[in-house]
């Protein structure tokens, strides 16, 4: 497997070629390239990789300065990663990582600034007024208290990615999660992208209420009855 990146003249985009060798493909079936760049749409045939002599490749144009998560999908063997990816990050599913193609460090081609000719105009001399220095009062900075955060991954059905999304939305504690309606949580997951809508947050506020009250034994009993947070 390999990732080949090429800049495209003075463009702010780069051409990235994704390659899967014959010996690395799980089978001889078709392979789809899916990721952040196409919203992980499995029905998008334009991202089917070109097959030649058993190997697969696909070249797409991506914006420079960003990182993109991606994976390959074999039509009969399922998902698999690129062994030569730039990095790997946890996916919304426990124990599963996504591959990363990193274009954040590629230099973006910038246009040279056009120098403007400015005519110099002679100015009349200005008398300088010398001001006496004023003694500044010392500014006492108040200590900034860090916002409290809880480990939302203790809630059944919430993984690292969803915990980060909720925290970014201001729901970083068990107390705040317990007071958030299921409808609002479903809206946040829908906004985050199609791969998060499969999660069902129906029990999250109830679990968070027990966690906020330090009722861990009751939470454990409730989680034993749940299936992925449902």
URHUBEL-V840756 format. One record per run of one state. SS is the DSSP state (@ for helix, = for strand, . for the rest). FROM is the first residue (numbers start at 1). TO is the last residue. Records with the same first field share a line. If there is no record, write none. Layout:
# URHUBEL-V840756
SS=FROM-TO / FROM-TO
This chain:
# URHUBEL-V840756
.=1-1 / 8-12 / 21-30 / 39-44 / 49-49 / 53-54 / 64-66 / 75-77 / 81-86 / 91-96 / 103-151 / 155-159 / 169-173 / 179-181 / 193-193 / 197-203 / 213-215 / 226-230
==2-7 / 13-20 / 31-35 / 48-48 / 50-52 / 55-63 / 67-74 / 78-80 / 87-90 / 97-102
@=36-38 / 45-47 / 152-154 / 160-168 / 174-178 / 182-192 / 194-196 / 204-212 / 216-225
